[in-house]
Amino acid sequence: MSFRIEKDTLGEIQVPSSKYWGAQTQRSIENFKIGSQTFPLDFIKAYALVKLVSAEINNELGILDKSISSLIIKAAQEVIDGKLDDNFPLVVWQTGSGTQTNMNINEVISNRAIEISGGILGSKKPVHPNDHVNKSQSTNDTFPTALNISIAILINEKLLPSLEKLENSLSKKSLEFDKIIKLGRTHLQDATPISLGQVFSGYESQIQHSIISINNAIKHIYELPWGGTAVGTGLNSPEGFSEMVATRVSEKTNLPFITAPNKFESIASHDSVVAMSSVLKTLASSLNKIGNDLRWLSSGPRSGIGEIILPTNEPGSSIMPGKINPTQVEALSMIIAKVIGNDVSITFSGASGNFELNVYRPILAYSLIESVILLSDGCNSFRKNCVEGIIPNKEKIKSNL
């Protein structure tokens, strides 16, 4: 591997010639050889959007030359388009503010902009990672902004659609099974009769309530700390910058982002992240109830309850021919365990900030994004490969009743 020499305030360091990152990214690679968890690309692309919009607004405010802002915008767009994905190697387990990840973004955009202009990588000319790409910003306001943007996009584009489809599938089953009267159960013992449709209507209502809760919690996520810079005062950020960047990113994403009314709160604490995680934990609890009911109701099928039949998706055993297991529910259950575990990490991290900065940001970002993606994909798989294919075992229902 060939190297080039890059410099930062600590001196010189070798950087792989084939990569766009710079000295501070390289130091992080060498100093934090901890695990393999890196930031999801959804977060990286949201961060690049922050840099793109900042360049636009800095130019419009007359504090960044058009020639430089245009280069930053082009390079940032390439990050958003996924053309530079292999240039973001930093692990989550780093500085608690996320400074090294911010500098990773700044350095990649700077060097790619330099390359576009025909300059020399690492020269910081004509585009400097701090003075130009990071202009009017700090890690302390941009990192949580990128987190909020990525979460809002994922929830609107992945999680809510997946939940709405699951709710619709459960509603269809509720109507389809409405006339099928079965044995009710309380305390795992026989109880008064209930229709299978009524059982599924309860599941449908659980998902409905989670959708409502997510839509309530996301209102705080839409408040961006962008423009508060280091501690919320907005030092080094020009007048009007906060409002302009929030409006611009709202236009680009078609989501109702606003500038946080109190940036001291939005930088020093991350209650919005904790609140959203709590809602996702509640959703996970609902899904666990639904999934467990379905595998109990399908158990056996001859020696168990066996009142519903789950889809036959794959062989269930390497030793017992013909065995079929509730695999989709089991996958969903593992996702639920992870989401609840992530909520514990997020709750602890959100409660542990000190004074003007929370220094658990990387784990907050990684954990919440992971929970959203897992729940989105898990609900889609559960719906398509389990719920939609459920059929009643009418003979067993009648026998049990």
C-alpha positions, -999 to 999 in steps of 0.1 A, spaced: 0 0 0 13 35 -9 9 64 15 8 102 14 17 125 43 -11 146 59 -8 171 87 -29 183 116 -21 202 148 -2 172 162 21 169 132 25 145 103 10 111 97 8 86 69 -26 81 52 -33 55 25 -30 72 -9 -62 55 -22 -84 71 5 -98 106 9 -96 108 46 -69 128 64 -48 130 95 -75 131 122 -93 102 107 -61 82 105 -52 89 141 -87 77 151 -81 44 131 -49 38 149 -60 49 184 -94 31 186 -89 -5 175 -121 -14 193 -146 -37 178 -159 -36 143 -191 -15 146 -190 15 123 -217 42 117 -245 32 94 -243 49 60 -277 64 66 -260 85 93 -230 93 71 -252 105 43 -272 127 67 -240 142 79 -229 149 43 -263 167 38 -254 189 68 -221 198 51 -238 204 17 -264 227 32 -239 246 53 -218 253 22 -249 266 4 -260 289 33 -224 301 40 -221 312 4 -255 329 5 -245 348 36 -214 360 19 -188 343 41 -177 315 17 -166 320 -19 -188 305 -46 -159 286 -61 -152 268 -28 -189 262 -18 -195 247 -52 -166 222 -47 -179 213 -13 -214 208 -26 -202 185 -54 -181 164 -30 -208 162 -4 -233 151 -30 -210 122 -40 -211 111 -3 -249 113 -3 -250 93 -36 -229 65 -20 -199 70 -43 -174 73 -14 -188 47 10 -154 30 17 -140 62 31 -158 61 65 -140 35 85 -142 49 120 -157 27 148 -184 38 171 -161 34 201 -143 67 199 -145 102 214 -179 107 230 -186 139 211 -181 123 177 -154 148 167 -134 122 148 -164 112 127 -171 149 120 -135 153 109 -137 121 88 -166 137 69 -148 171 67 -116 155 54 -132 133 28 -153 161 14 -122 184 15 -99 160 -3 -125 150 -29 -132 187 -35 -95 193 -39 -93 164 -64 -122 178 -84 -104 211 -86 -72 195 -98 -53 200 -66 -31 178 -44 -47 156 -18 -38 165 17 -28 201 7 -60 216 22 -60 239 -9 -83 252 -22 -107 235 3 -98 233 40 -116 206 61 -120 230 91 -120 265 77 -143 257 48 -162 223 51 -168 229 89 -174 266 85 -201 280 109 -203 246 126 -190 225 154 -191 187 160 -213 195 190 -242 208 169 -237 189 136 -233 154 151 -268 154 168 -282 172 138 -270 144 115 -285 119 140 -319 136 140 -320 139 102 -310 103 97 -336 90 123 -364 112 109 -357 100 73 -355 63 84 -387 65 104 -406 82 77 -393 62 48 -389 27 65 -404 23 99 -438 40 96 -445 24 62 -436 -10 75 -459 -6 105 -487 8 84 -485 -23 61 -484 -46 92 -514 -29 106 -533 -32 73 -524 -70 72 -537 -75 107 -568 -56 99 -575 -78 69 -570 -109 91 -593 -95 117 -621 -91 91 -614 -125 75 -615 -143 108 -644 -124 123 -670 -152 122 -646 -179 135 -655 -185 172 -627 -200 193 -618 -207 229 -606 -176 248 -577 -180 273 -567 -161 304 -539 -171 328 -531 -197 301 -563 -215 310 -597 -219 292 -619 -188 293 -651 -175 276 -654 -177 238 -639 -150 215 -637 -147 177 -604 -152 160 -611 -118 143 -614 -101 177 -580 -115 187 -564 -101 156 -582 -67 161 -563 -65 194 -530 -69 176 -540 -43 150 -548 -18 178 -514 -24 194 -496 -14 161 -520 16 157 -510 29 191 -473 25 183 -477 45 151 -494 73 171 -466 73 197 -439 74 170 -456 104 153 -457 122 187 -421 114 196 -407 125 162 -418 161 168 -388 166 191 -365 149 166 -374 175 141 -358 202 163 -322 207 151 -293 220 172 -275 231 140 -261 266 145 -256 263 182 -219 254 175 -199 243 206 -221 249 236 -254 263 222 -244 300 220 -239 300 183 -203 313 186 -187 315 150 -221 310 134 -235 340 115 -268 356 124 -297 338 107 -276 307 100 -296 284 123 -330 293 108 -317 291 72 -301 257 74 -331 242 91 -354 256 64 -331 244 36 -328 208 49 -365 207 54 -370 217 17 -345 190 6 -360 162 27 -397 172 26 -397 168 64 -407 196 89 -373 203 105 -370 235 125 -342 251 144 -342 240 180 -358 268 201 -333 261 229 -299 248 216 -285 245 251 -310 217 257 -305 201 223 -267 200 226 -262 192 263 -289 165 264 -306 141 240 -340 136 255 -355 134 220 -334 103 213 -342 88 247 -380 95 241 -379 79 207 -361 48 220 -387 45 247 -414 44 221 -395 18 201 -391 -3 232 -429 -1 236 -434 -12 200 -410 -41 206 -430 -51 236 -462 -51 215 -445 -72 188 -433 -97 214 -469 -101 227 -482 -106 191 -454 -130 181 -457 -151 212 -494 -154 208 -490 -166 173 -465 -193 181 -486 -205 211 -517 -206 189 -498 -225 162 -480 -248 186 -481 -286 181 -498 -287 158 -512 -320 171 -500 -320 207 -503 -282 212 -530 -256 207 -528 -258 169 -556 -234 162 -538 -215 135 -513 -226 109 -483 -205 101 -468 -204 66 -444 -232 57 -413 -213 47 -384 -237 52 -376 -271 68 -375 -267 106 -351 -294 115 -319 -312 104 -330 -344 120 -369 -344 120 -384 -345 85 -416 -325 81 -410 -303 112 -420 -267 107 -410 -240 132 -423 -204 138 -390 -190 124 -403 -155 116 -415 -151 152 -381 -163 165 -362 -138 143 -386 -110 154 -380 -120 190 -343 -116 187 -348 -82 172 -370 -73 201 -343 -84 226 -318 -62 207 -341 -32 207 -348 -35 244 -311 -38 250 -304 -7 229 -330 12 249 -311 4 281 -279 17 265 -297 48 252 -314 55 285 -281 53 304 -263 74 278 -289 101 277 -289 104 315 -251 107 316 -243 139 299 -224 166 318 -229 203 317 -229 217 281 -223 184 262 -234 148 262 -204 126 255 -222 94 247 -233 105 212 -218 77 191 -235 50 210 -268 70 210 -266 73 172 -255 38 165 -281 22 189 -311 42 178 -304 38 141 -299 1 146 -332 -2 164 -351 17 137 -336 -4 109 -341 -37 127 -377 -30 135 -384 -18 100 -369 -48 83 -383 -72 110 -419 -60 107 -417 -63 69 -404 -98 71 -429 -108 98 -458 -94 78 -448 -109 44 -435 -143 56 -459 -149 85 -490 -128 91 -502 -127 56 -501 -165 52 -518 -174 85 -549 -197 81 -572 -210 108 -573 -247 117 -610 -249 119 -612 -285 130 -589 -279 160 -606 -246 169 -640 -265 169 -625 -293 190 -609 -270 215 -641 -249 218 
